[in-house]
Amino acid sequence: MPLVTTAALIEDARANGRGIAAFNVITLEHAEAIVQGAQHSGLPVILQISENAVEFHHGLLAPIAAATLAIAQSADVAVAVHLDHVEDENLLRQTADAGLSSVMFDASHLDYADNVAATRAAAQWAHAAGLYLEAELGKVGGKDGAHAPGVRTDPDEARAYVEATGVDALAVAVGSSHAMTERSAALDLDLIARLRAALPVPLVLHGSSGVPDDTLAAAVRAGMVKINIGTILNVAFTGAVRCALAGDASLVDPRKYLRPARDEIAQVVARMAHVVGGPDA
């Protein structure tokens, strides 16, 4: 199936009252597993490469982007490829040349006025390059995985932010937290509904790995569209590698432990794609 744009997948999900799962790619095996899982589910997905993943690959976007795009193009379901959580403006401007259709520009670490100015400039550049731009207002919980109960996105501020920046999608803080390995986050579903009513653009949930399945499905019903999923894939991957190595002390062929790790990710992807985007979501 031809590669599709992130915009097309998000708008289709939004029009049909469903979510679209966006899974983080770190290695080639991640990309292969995500497509394998998507094909098993029969549902579209977004593959996303974060700035941290680019740094892991020696700061080079082009190689991991090319590999991810090639895997996406081999899929028999609709797949888009997205650049995620970009703070570096030089990396932002590599998005189009790398063949990606969308980028998330993250200026949430700045104060409100500076966030607006930086994000407006990023959106203007992205639109001139034919790209879809996601941004963030209100920090999602920190990378240490701690809940951030006091951090929430205000609907009125969010509406003003979208109007001032011209972004295409907005990541909002509603109770999730990055890098959680336990699925115990509680989301403010009422706030999600109010944000959906206040904003003309799709809502994005970051830190979704820490959210239980039933809550994720409820969040989609309340108005979330793009659901970012990363840590839960790494938990599955690492668990499978540990199990394989513990079971055979003589094991040295990486294919012997990367294959089960890839299969574990694929199973998680198939399930999570259904949770947020299946007919019963």
Backbone as CSV, one residue per row, in Angstrom:
resi,resn,N_x,N_y,N_z,CA_x,CA_y,CA_z,C_x,C_y,C_z
1,MET,0.851,-1.193,0.000,0.000,0.000,0.000,0.884,1.239,0.000
2,PRO,0.553,2.257,-0.796,1.387,3.464,-0.827,1.445,4.133,0.542
3,LEU,2.586,4.744,0.821,2.736,5.534,2.027,1.700,6.654,2.018
4,VAL,1.093,6.933,3.174,0.099,7.997,3.271,0.630,9.088,4.195
5,THR,-0.058,10.213,4.241,0.375,11.302,5.109,-0.230,11.166,6.502
6,THR,0.474,11.732,7.458,-0.057,11.782,8.820,-1.374,12.528,8.851
7,ALA,-1.448,13.628,8.108,-2.680,14.427,8.073,-3.862,13.579,7.633
8,ALA,-3.667,12.757,6.621,-4.769,11.932,6.107,-5.246,10.938,7.159
9,LEU,-4.317,10.297,7.869,-4.705,9.315,8.882,-5.411,9.980,10.060
10,ILE,-4.902,11.125,10.493,-5.519,11.816,11.627,-6.907,12.313,11.264
11,GLU,-7.043,12.915,10.102,-8.348,13.459,9.719,-9.375,12.354,9.489
12,ASP,-8.940,11.228,8.948,-9.870,10.106,8.764,-10.327,9.564,10.113
13,ALA,-9.364,9.410,11.052,-9.733,8.924,12.390,-10.687,9.901,13.062
14,ARG,-10.388,11.156,12.967,-11.230,12.177,13.608,-12.642,12.175,13.018
15,ALA,-12.737,12.086,11.708,-14.044,12.110,11.048,-14.901,10.915,11.441
16,ASN,-14.237,9.800,11.785,-14.971,8.579,12.126,-15.057,8.331,13.630
17,GLY,-14.641,9.311,14.432,-14.740,9.180,15.879,-13.833,8.126,16.467
18,ARG,-12.712,7.876,15.821,-11.763,6.890,16.304,-10.417,7.546,16.577
19,GLY,-9.531,6.780,17.202,-8.172,7.244,17.401,-7.248,6.630,16.366
20,ILE,-6.042,7.184,16.280,-4.994,6.607,15.441,-3.757,6.456,16.324
21,ALA,-3.228,5.246,16.401,-2.072,4.979,17.251,-0.791,5.378,16.528
22,ALA,0.081,6.069,17.264,1.382,6.492,16.741,2.455,5.854,17.613
23,PHE,3.249,4.970,17.024,4.209,4.172,17.775,5.643,4.646,17.523
24,ASN,6.428,4.700,18.598,7.802,5.189,18.494,8.742,4.150,17.896
25,VAL,9.546,4.599,16.953,10.582,3.773,16.332,11.935,4.156,16.915
26,ILE,12.662,3.160,17.424,14.035,3.392,17.869,15.009,2.626,16.985
27,THR,14.719,1.356,16.748,15.582,0.511,15.914,14.803,0.007,14.699
28,LEU,15.520,-0.617,13.798,14.881,-1.233,12.636,13.834,-2.254,13.062
29,GLU,14.146,-2.996,14.135,13.205,-4.010,14.616,11.908,-3.380,15.114
30,HIS,11.990,-2.197,15.714,10.767,-1.497,16.116,9.882,-1.236,14.899
31,ALA,10.463,-0.687,13.849,9.675,-0.350,12.655,9.055,-1.598,12.046
32,GLU,9.849,-2.668,11.938,9.324,-3.919,11.381,8.181,-4.457,12.236
33,ALA,8.354,-4.414,13.550,7.347,-4.958,14.455,6.062,-4.144,14.423
34,ILE,6.190,-2.830,14.343,5.003,-1.976,14.316,4.186,-2.261,13.058
35,VAL,4.850,-2.383,11.934,4.129,-2.707,10.699,3.538,-4.107,10.777
36,GLN,4.279,-5.050,11.323,3.758,-6.418,11.487,2.495,-6.408,12.335
37,GLY,2.529,-5.691,13.444,1.368,-5.616,14.317,0.195,-4.912,13.665
38,ALA,0.484,-3.843,12.921,-0.576,-3.116,12.219,-1.250,-4.009,11.193
39,GLN,-0.454,-4.779,10.466,-1.016,-5.686,9.468,-1.879,-6.755,10.130
40,HIS,-1.443,-7.223,11.287,-2.237,-8.224,12.001,-3.579,-7.636,12.443
41,SER,-3.556,-6.378,12.846,-4.790,-5.724,13.306,-5.658,-5.258,12.147
42,GLY,-5.046,-5.055,10.991,-5.763,-4.519,9.845,-6.052,-3.035,9.962
43,LEU,-5.335,-2.339,10.859,-5.585,-0.925,11.108,-4.384,-0.069,10.731
44,PRO,-4.634,1.177,10.334,-3.528,2.080,9.995,-2.766,2.496,11.246
45,VAL,-1.508,2.885,11.069,-0.691,3.367,12.185,0.223,4.484,11.691
46,ILE,0.750,5.204,12.662,1.802,6.196,12.398,3.080,5.679,13.040
47,LEU,4.159,5.657,12.274,5.484,5.369,12.809,6.136,6.708,13.118
48,GLN,6.654,6.874,14.331,7.265,8.162,14.639,8.661,8.010,15.216
49,ILE,9.529,8.888,14.750,10.937,8.906,15.139,11.156,10.162,15.972
50,SER,11.586,10.011,17.206,11.763,11.173,18.071,13.157,11.775,17.914
51,GLU,13.296,12.998,18.402,14.615,13.627,18.422,15.594,12.780,19.231
52,ASN,15.145,12.182,20.331,16.018,11.315,21.122,16.475,10.099,20.327
53,ALA,15.582,9.545,19.498,15.979,8.412,18.660,17.009,8.839,17.622
54,VAL,16.826,10.023,17.059,17.814,10.540,16.096,19.167,10.701,16.777
55,GLU,19.175,11.218,17.997,20.438,11.356,18.735,21.092,9.998,18.960
56,PHE,20.289,8.976,19.231,20.819,7.617,19.400,21.513,7.149,18.128
57,HIS,20.982,7.536,16.985,21.574,7.154,15.697,22.591,8.210,15.242
58,HIS,23.451,8.599,16.176,24.560,9.525,15.909,24.086,10.881,15.394
59,GLY,22.875,11.272,15.738,22.370,12.566,15.309,21.974,12.639,13.857
60,LEU,21.857,11.484,13.195,21.562,11.450,11.757,20.117,10.991,11.538
61,LEU,19.287,11.869,11.008,17.903,11.513,10.720,17.777,10.670,9.464
62,ALA,18.530,10.999,8.427,18.319,10.390,7.108,18.354,8.858,7.116
63,PRO,19.334,8.199,7.746,19.366,6.724,7.678,18.162,6.058,8.338
64,ILE,17.821,6.462,9.568,16.694,5.814,10.241,15.379,6.195,9.568
65,ALA,15.295,7.405,9.024,14.085,7.802,8.302,13.927,6.978,7.032
66,ALA,15.016,6.791,6.294,14.951,6.024,5.046,14.546,4.581,5.312
67,ALA,15.106,3.993,6.353,14.768,2.609,6.690,13.300,2.499,7.118
68,THR,12.851,3.443,7.928,11.474,3.419,8.406,10.495,3.625,7.254
69,LEU,10.808,4.539,6.360,9.957,4.771,5.196,9.881,3.534,4.315
70,ALA,11.002,2.856,4.124,11.014,1.656,3.287,10.137,0.566,3.886
71,ILE,10.196,0.413,5.200,9.355,-0.583,5.863,7.892,-0.180,5.769
72,ALA,7.608,1.100,5.960,6.230,1.592,5.857,5.660,1.345,4.462
73,GLN,6.467,1.557,3.453,6.002,1.383,2.071,5.732,-0.071,1.731
74,SER,6.291,-0.990,2.507,6.074,-2.425,2.255,4.793,-2.932,2.900
75,ALA,4.144,-2.106,3.706,2.976,-2.553,4.476,1.759,-2.729,3.587
76,ASP,0.831,-3.597,4.029,-0.428,-3.735,3.309,-1.576,-3.046,4.042
77,VAL,-1.216,-2.186,5.004,-2.169,-1.263,5.624,-1.598,0.141,5.472
78,ALA,-2.423,1.155,5.698,-1.969,2.537,5.561,-1.017,2.898,6.704
79,VAL,0.132,3.457,6.342,1.148,3.840,7.325,1.690,5.222,6.971
80,ALA,1.869,6.054,7.977,2.516,7.353,7.814,3.756,7.381,8.697
81,VAL,4.687,8.289,8.381,5.913,8.426,9.178,6.059,9.884,9.612
82,HIS,6.323,10.060,10.911,6.263,11.357,11.583,7.548,11.576,12.381
83,LEU,7.997,12.823,12.485,9.144,13.195,13.322,8.605,13.798,14.606
84,ASP,9.013,13.244,15.768,8.345,13.573,17.025,9.242,14.314,18.007
85,HIS,8.613,15.168,18.813,9.260,15.871,19.923,10.562,16.561,19.519
86,VAL,10.480,17.383,18.504,11.664,18.098,18.014,11.782,19.448,18.705
87,GLU,12.909,19.682,19.350,13.227,20.982,19.912,14.281,21.696,19.077
88,ASP,15.127,20.939,18.412,16.222,21.476,17.604,15.672,21.978,16.266
89,GLU,15.787,23.260,16.005,15.238,23.817,14.768,15.976,23.315,13.531
90,ASN,17.248,22.966,13.677,17.972,22.389,12.532,17.387,21.036,12.159
91,LEU,17.043,20.245,13.155,16.412,18.951,12.879,15.024,19.155,12.294
92,LEU,14.268,20.102,12.828,12.946,20.422,12.289,13.015,20.616,10.780
93,ARG,14.004,21.340,10.331,14.098,21.698,8.915,14.632,20.575,8.036
94,GLN,14.923,19.421,8.650,15.299,18.238,7.869,14.098,17.359,7.537
95,THR,12.938,17.684,8.102,11.772,16.813,7.983,11.401,16.531,6.538
96,ALA,11.250,17.587,5.747,10.798,17.415,4.364,11.832,16.658,3.536
97,ASP,13.098,17.025,3.669,14.144,16.360,2.883,14.250,14.882,3.233
98,ALA,13.873,14.527,4.458,13.927,13.125,4.884,12.735,12.322,4.374
99,GLY,11.763,12.998,3.762,10.615,12.305,3.193,9.455,12.094,4.147
100,LEU,9.478,12.765,5.305,8.409,12.622,6.284,7.320,13.655,6.009
101,SER,6.089,13.345,6.403,4.968,14.228,6.074,4.543,15.129,7.217
102,SER,5.134,14.923,8.407,4.683,15.692,9.564,5.780,15.751,10.612
103,VAL,5.624,16.716,11.528,6.601,16.884,12.591,5.907,17.476,13.808
104,MET,6.343,17.049,14.991,5.886,17.658,16.236,7.005,18.563,16.735
105,PHE,6.727,19.870,16.769,7.695,20.847,17.274,7.351,21.130,18.721
106,ASP,8.304,20.893,19.619,8.053,20.974,21.049,8.755,22.186,21.655
107,ALA,7.987,23.241,21.872,8.500,24.441,22.546,7.858,24.593,23.916
108,SER,7.347,23.492,24.474,6.605,23.553,25.735,7.500,23.899,26.923
109,HIS,8.820,23.774,26.744,9.742,24.128,27.812,9.899,25.639,27.946
110,LEU,9.410,26.390,26.956,9.499,27.850,26.984,8.287,28.438,27.697
111,ASP,8.399,29.709,28.104,7.219,30.347,28.660,6.217,30.579,27.528
112,TYR,4.991,30.940,27.901,3.903,30.967,26.923,4.214,31.843,25.722
113,ALA,4.659,33.059,25.939,4.898,33.985,24.829,5.975,33.461,23.888
114,ASP,7.047,32.934,24.459,8.130,32.405,23.624,7.704,31.137,22.907
115,ASN,6.890,30.313,23.572,6.344,29.114,22.938,5.526,29.509,21.714
116,VAL,4.645,30.493,21.881,3.812,30.949,20.765,4.677,31.442,19.608
117,ALA,5.664,32.269,19.904,6.499,32.839,18.841,7.272,31.754,18.098
118,ALA,7.892,30.850,18.851,8.692,29.798,18.220,7.811,28.846,17.424
119,THR,6.644,28.501,17.978,5.759,27.554,17.303,5.108,28.177,16.085
120,ARG,4.766,29.468,16.144,4.208,30.145,14.965,5.220,30.101,13.814
121,ALA,6.475,30.381,14.118,7.508,30.352,13.084,7.676,28.937,12.529
122,ALA,7.632,27.941,13.413,7.770,26.550,12.963,6.596,26.152,12.071
123,ALA,5.384,26.558,12.452,4.199,26.223,11.654,4.239,26.894,10.287
124,GLN,4.666,28.146,10.256,4.757,28.842,8.969,5.759,28.155,8.060
125,TRP,6.892,27.754,8.617,7.887,27.034,7.807,7.323,25.696,7.344
126,ALA,6.711,24.946,8.264,6.185,23.619,7.930,5.135,23.700,6.833
127,HIS,4.220,24.630,6.943,3.162,24.742,5.939,3.716,25.139,4.582
128,ALA,4.731,25.983,4.579,5.369,26.354,3.308,6.043,25.148,2.663
129,ALA,6.478,24.189,3.506,7.134,22.972,3.009,6.133,21.842,2.776
130,GLY,4.842,22.101,2.977,3.819,21.084,2.762,3.714,20.078,3.883
131,LEU,4.118,20.454,5.088,4.131,19.538,6.225,3.031,19.862,7.221
132,TYR,2.612,18.853,7.935,1.619,18.938,9.010,2.384,19.134,10.305
133,LEU,1.986,20.119,11.131,2.744,20.412,12.339,1.907,20.250,13.601
134,GLU,2.415,19.438,14.511,1.848,19.247,15.846,2.686,20.058,16.830
135,ALA,2.044,20.560,17.883,2.768,21.291,18.923,2.221,20.907,20.275
136,GLU,2.805,21.490,21.334,2.397,21.141,22.694,2.241,22.383,23.544
137,LEU,1.163,22.419,24.286,0.919,23.477,25.257,0.619,22.834,26.600
138,GLY,1.409,23.171,27.604,1.222,22.541,28.906,2.025,21.265,28.952
139,LYS,3.041,21.226,29.764,3.943,20.090,29.756,3.250,18.810,30.191
140,VAL,3.463,17.752,29.403,3.097,16.412,29.836,4.143,16.011,30.875
141,GLY,3.789,15.112,31.797,4.684,14.745,32.890,6.095,14.423,32.446
142,GLY,7.027,14.577,33.364,8.438,14.494,33.043,8.922,13.131,32.619
143,LYS,10.122,13.102,32.063,10.714,11.873,31.555,11.045,10.877,32.670
144,ASP,10.994,11.318,33.931,11.241,10.367,35.015,10.029,9.494,35.289
145,GLY,8.937,9.756,34.571,7.760,8.915,34.710,6.847,9.306,35.845
146,ALA,7.170,10.368,36.571,6.322,10.786,37.686,5.043,11.432,37.165
147,HIS,3.963,11.225,37.903,2.739,11.939,37.559,2.955,13.429,37.793
148,ALA,2.257,14.232,37.053,2.327,15.681,37.237,0.912,16.193,37.433
149,PRO,0.329,15.963,38.615,-1.088,16.234,38.817,-1.474,17.694,38.672
150,GLY,-0.518,18.594,38.876,-0.860,20.008,38.780,-0.793,20.571,37.377
151,VAL,-0.338,19.792,36.416,-0.149,20.294,35.051,-1.329,19.880,34.191
152,ARG,-2.096,20.855,33.739,-3.237,20.610,32.866,-3.326,21.732,31.833
153,THR,-3.830,21.414,30.675,-4.018,22.410,29.627,-5.355,23.105,29.813
154,ASP,-5.327,24.436,29.835,-6.548,25.222,29.971,-7.204,25.389,28.598
155,PRO,-8.485,25.052,28.436,-9.128,25.139,27.118,-9.099,26.531,26.497
156,ASP,-9.293,27.566,27.291,-9.275,28.915,26.729,-7.878,29.290,26.253
157,GLU,-6.881,28.967,27.045,-5.503,29.241,26.645,-5.136,28.433,25.405
158,ALA,-5.588,27.181,25.363,-5.304,26.328,24.210,-5.925,26.892,22.936
159,ARG,-7.161,27.381,23.030,-7.809,27.963,21.855,-7.037,29.190,21.361
160,ALA,-6.593,30.039,22.282,-5.815,31.213,21.909,-4.480,30.809,21.295
161,TYR,-3.885,29.744,21.841,-2.592,29.261,21.345,-2.717,28.753,19.905
162,VAL,-3.744,27.967,19.639,-3.954,27.442,18.293,-4.198,28.582,17.301
163,GLU,-4.995,29.543,17.706,-5.271,30.685,16.832,-4.002,31.490,16.557
164,ALA,-3.149,31.647,17.573,-1.945,32.463,17.435,-0.840,31.769,16.646
165,THR,-0.810,30.429,16.701,0.289,29.694,16.068,-0.058,29.081,14.722
166,GLY,-1.331,28.727,14.518,-1.728,28.083,13.275,-1.319,26.631,13.177
167,VAL,-1.136,25.953,14.317,-0.732,24.546,14.294,-1.880,23.661,13.808
168,ASP,-1.524,22.454,13.373,-2.508,21.517,12.820,-3.052,20.536,13.848
169,ALA,-2.318,20.296,14.921,-2.741,19.381,15.977,-2.074,19.829,17.264
170,LEU,-2.704,19.514,18.388,-2.168,19.990,19.665,-2.084,18.859,20.683
171,ALA,-0.867,18.666,21.231,-0.674,17.740,22.351,-1.031,18.476,23.630
172,VAL,-1.872,17.864,24.446,-2.378,18.522,25.649,-2.045,17.709,26.892
173,ALA,-1.976,18.403,28.019,-1.691,17.763,29.300,-3.007,17.486,30.012
174,VAL,-3.354,16.212,30.143,-4.629,15.824,30.756,-4.451,14.715,31.791
175,GLY,-3.200,14.467,32.210,-2.968,13.481,33.256,-1.995,12.369,32.930
176,SER,-1.572,12.263,31.673,-0.603,11.224,31.311,0.814,11.724,31.567
177,SER,1.762,10.803,31.531,3.149,11.139,31.816,4.068,10.281,30.958
178,HIS,5.137,10.895,30.450,6.090,10.140,29.644,6.825,9.077,30.464
179,ALA,7.224,8.021,29.771,8.158,7.012,30.288,7.632,6.188,31.454
180,MET,6.319,6.118,31.631,5.768,5.281,32.687,5.831,3.804,32.297
181,THR,6.288,2.967,33.203,6.317,1.521,32.958,5.162,0.811,33.655
182,GLU,4.422,1.524,34.504,3.199,0.993,35.100,2.006,1.725,34.502
183,ARG,0.943,0.994,34.229,-0.206,1.570,33.539,-1.241,2.028,34.571
184,SER,-0.926,3.121,35.240,-1.753,3.581,36.355,-2.171,5.041,36.230
185,ALA,-1.901,5.679,35.112,-2.245,7.091,34.956,-3.755,7.266,34.840
186,ALA,-4.257,8.296,35.487,-5.676,8.641,35.413,-5.834,9.893,34.562
187,LEU,-6.679,9.834,33.559,-6.886,10.974,32.673,-8.128,11.756,33.078
188,ASP,-8.091,13.051,32.827,-9.241,13.925,33.078,-10.115,13.918,31.825
189,LEU,-11.077,13.008,31.785,-11.922,12.848,30.602,-12.818,14.058,30.369
190,ASP,-13.242,14.702,31.433,-14.055,15.908,31.288,-13.244,17.013,30.622
191,LEU,-11.988,17.153,31.019,-11.126,18.159,30.400,-10.909,17.843,28.920
192,ILE,-10.722,16.569,28.590,-10.556,16.193,27.183,-11.780,16.629,26.375
193,ALA,-12.961,16.381,26.905,-14.189,16.764,26.204,-14.266,18.283,26.034
194,ARG,-13.861,19.025,27.056,-13.894,20.485,26.962,-12.861,21.005,25.961
195,LEU,-11.712,20.347,25.916,-10.691,20.739,24.929,-11.172,20.451,23.510
196,ARG,-11.810,19.307,23.320,-12.347,18.984,21.998,-13.361,20.040,21.564
197,ALA,-14.221,20.467,22.480,-15.239,21.462,22.142,-14.631,22.830,21.866
198,ALA,-13.492,23.110,22.500,-12.895,24.440,22.391,-11.985,24.602,21.187
199,LEU,-11.437,23.500,20.684,-10.376,23.591,19.681,-10.823,23.097,18.306
200,PRO,-10.337,23.751,17.245,-10.662,23.311,15.892,-9.711,22.254,15.348
201,VAL,-8.682,21.899,16.122,-7.667,20.946,15.648,-7.728,19.658,16.466
202,PRO,-7.214,18.552,15.923,-7.210,17.287,16.650,-6.345,17.340,17.912
203,LEU,-6.747,16.586,18.917,-6.006,16.486,20.172,-5.066,15.283,20.123
204,VAL,-3.890,15.455,20.735,-2.876,14.401,20.777,-2.567,14.066,22.230
205,LEU,-2.507,12.771,22.534,-2.165,12.309,23.882,-0.761,11.739,23.870
206,HIS,0.136,12.377,24.613,1.477,11.848,24.810,1.514,11.051,26.113
207,GLY,2.515,10.194,26.259,2.627,9.411,27.484,1.551,8.361,27.636
208,SER,1.075,7.817,26.534,-0.070,6.898,26.591,0.265,5.517,27.132
209,SER,1.545,5.147,27.165,1.919,3.823,27.664,1.507,3.619,29.109
210,GLY,1.430,4.695,29.878,1.074,4.587,31.284,-0.416,4.620,31.554
211,VAL,-1.223,4.606,30.498,-2.676,4.718,30.641,-3.315,3.352,30.390
212,PRO,-4.177,2.868,31.276,-4.843,1.575,31.054,-5.676,1.575,29.774
213,ASP,-5.874,0.384,29.208,-6.593,0.262,27.933,-7.978,0.898,27.974
214,ASP,-8.747,0.611,29.029,-10.107,1.125,29.061,-10.131,2.645,29.147
215,THR,-9.135,3.219,29.813,-9.053,4.676,29.902,-8.648,5.283,28.566
216,LEU,-7.752,4.616,27.851,-7.379,5.097,26.520,-8.596,5.105,25.593
217,ALA,-9.366,4.029,25.622,-10.561,3.967,24.783,-11.546,5.066,25.173
218,ALA,-11.678,5.317,26.467,-12.573,6.379,26.930,-12.055,7.750,26.502
219,ALA,-10.732,7.920,26.494,-10.140,9.187,26.068,-10.435,9.460,24.598
220,VAL,-10.398,8.418,23.782,-10.743,8.579,22.361,-12.208,8.972,22.227
221,ARG,-13.066,8.321,22.967,-14.492,8.679,22.911,-14.720,10.119,23.374
222,ALA,-13.882,10.583,24.310,-14.025,11.948,24.820,-13.470,12.991,23.855
223,GLY,-12.595,12.561,22.921,-12.107,13.523,21.946,-10.655,13.424,21.535
224,MET,-9.880,12.531,22.153,-8.496,12.359,21.728,-8.448,11.662,20.366
225,VAL,-7.471,12.042,19.537,-7.364,11.448,18.202,-6.040,10.708,18.028
226,LYS,-4.923,11.404,18.099,-3.615,10.758,17.923,-3.109,10.322,19.295
227,ILE,-2.803,9.034,19.405,-2.394,8.448,20.679,-0.955,7.961,20.550
228,ASN,-0.027,8.638,21.226,1.395,8.309,21.133,1.760,7.189,22.105
229,ILE,2.429,6.156,21.592,2.756,4.970,22.391,4.218,4.604,22.154
230,GLY,5.004,4.555,23.234,6.416,4.223,23.076,6.937,3.279,24.137
231,THR,6.875,3.684,25.401,7.517,2.930,26.478,7.021,1.493,26.576
232,ILE,5.735,1.284,26.377,5.188,-0.072,26.492,5.810,-1.021,25.456
233,LEU,6.218,-0.479,24.306,6.909,-1.297,23.307,8.284,-1.710,23.821
234,ASN,8.973,-0.774,24.472,10.308,-1.073,24.974,10.273,-2.047,26.144
235,VAL,9.213,-1.982,26.945,9.047,-2.955,28.027,8.921,-4.360,27.440
236,ALA,8.102,-4.493,26.391,7.925,-5.799,25.744,9.217,-6.278,25.093
237,PHE,9.888,-5.380,24.389,11.128,-5.708,23.685,12.199,-6.187,24.667
238,THR,12.422,-5.401,25.709,13.481,-5.713,26.669,13.169,-6.986,27.442
239,GLY,11.901,-7.175,27.782,11.514,-8.390,28.485,11.802,-9.636,27.675
240,ALA,11.535,-9.574,26.381,11.777,-10.732,25.524,13.273,-11.012,25.377
241,VAL,14.067,-9.958,25.260,15.518,-10.137,25.158,16.059,-10.760,26.440
242,ARG,15.637,-10.247,27.581,16.106,-10.795,28.857,15.736,-12.265,28.996
243,CYS,14.530,-12.599,28.593,14.071,-13.982,28.701,14.911,-14.901,27.819
244,ALA,15.176,-14.469,26.594,15.952,-15.294,25.673,17.373,-15.506,26.172
245,LEU,17.999,-14.440,26.666,19.377,-14.547,27.131,19.463,-15.363,28.419
246,ALA,18.465,-15.208,29.285,18.466,-15.981,30.527,18.257,-17.462,30.267
247,GLY,17.578,-17.779,29.182,17.279,-19.172,28.878,18.400,-19.914,28.202
248,ASP,19.423,-19.197,27.726,20.530,-19.855,27.017,21.781,-19.010,27.176
249,ALA,22.633,-19.383,28.104,23.838,-18.615,28.399,24.837,-18.618,27.245
250,SER,24.693,-19.565,26.303,25.632,-19.639,25.185,25.174,-18.819,23.983
251,LEU,24.025,-18.165,24.088,23.434,-17.449,22.951,24.270,-16.229,22.582
252,VAL,24.690,-16.163,21.306,25.453,-15.001,20.832,24.876,-14.412,19.550
253,ASP,24.049,-15.136,18.835,23.466,-14.654,17.591,22.315,-13.690,17.914
254,PRO,22.453,-12.410,17.590,21.395,-11.459,17.969,20.045,-11.771,17.354
255,ARG,20.035,-12.489,16.239,18.751,-12.839,15.637,17.933,-13.735,16.561
256,LYS,18.619,-14.497,17.409,17.927,-15.428,18.299,17.162,-14.714,19.414
257,TYR,17.612,-13.493,19.774,16.865,-12.774,20.805,16.132,-11.552,20.269
258,LEU,16.537,-11.053,19.082,15.817,-9.930,18.499,14.510,-10.374,17.830
259,ARG,14.481,-11.615,17.312,13.235,-12.100,16.693,12.089,-12.171,17.713
260,PRO,12.285,-12.820,18.868,11.180,-12.825,19.834,10.852,-11.427,20.361
261,ALA,11.867,-10.572,20.464,11.603,-9.200,20.917,10.742,-8.467,19.902
262,ARG,11.047,-8.641,18.638,10.254,-8.018,17.569,8.824,-8.557,17.575
263,ASP,8.690,-9.857,17.790,7.349,-10.454,17.832,6.536,-9.927,19.015
264,GLU,7.196,-9.705,20.147,6.493,-9.178,21.322,5.966,-7.766,21.046
265,ILE,6.787,-6.944,20.409,6.322,-5.598,20.062,5.123,-5.691,19.123
266,ALA,5.199,-6.565,18.134,4.104,-6.700,17.169,2.794,-7.049,17.863
267,GLN,2.851,-7.923,18.865,1.635,-8.286,19.594,1.055,-7.087,20.343
268,VAL,1.937,-6.297,20.961,1.479,-5.107,21.681,0.860,-4.109,20.704
269,VAL,1.499,-3.918,19.563,0.993,-2.982,18.558,-0.394,-3.390,18.077
270,ALA,-0.573,-4.661,17.763,-1.870,-5.131,17.276,-2.965,-4.854,18.308
271,ARG,-2.661,-5.111,19.563,-3.659,-4.891,20.613,-3.949,-3.407,20.812
272,MET,-2.884,-2.599,20.879,-3.076,-1.172,21.150,-3.730,-0.463,19.973
273,ALA,-3.445,-0.898,18.759,-4.100,-0.312,17.594,-5.597,-0.516,17.681
274,HIS,-6.028,-1.683,18.145,-7.458,-1.954,18.319,-8.060,-1.161,19.472
275,VAL,-7.294,-1.003,20.550,-7.804,-0.268,21.708,-8.196,1.161,21.321
276,VAL,-7.350,1.812,20.503,-7.609,3.224,20.196,-8.301,3.446,18.852
277,GLY,-8.205,2.470,17.959,-8.727,2.712,16.627,-9.632,1.654,16.059
278,GLY,-9.916,0.614,16.834,-10.774,-0.447,16.349,-12.232,-0.055,16.365
279,PRO,-13.085,-0.860,15.761,-14.504,-0.530,15.667,-15.216,-0.428,16.998
280,ASP,-14.644,-1.057,18.049,-15.275,-1.014,19.372,-14.593,-0.025,20.301
281,ALA,-13.637,0.763,19.761,-12.905,1.702,20.612,-13.824,2.779,21.168
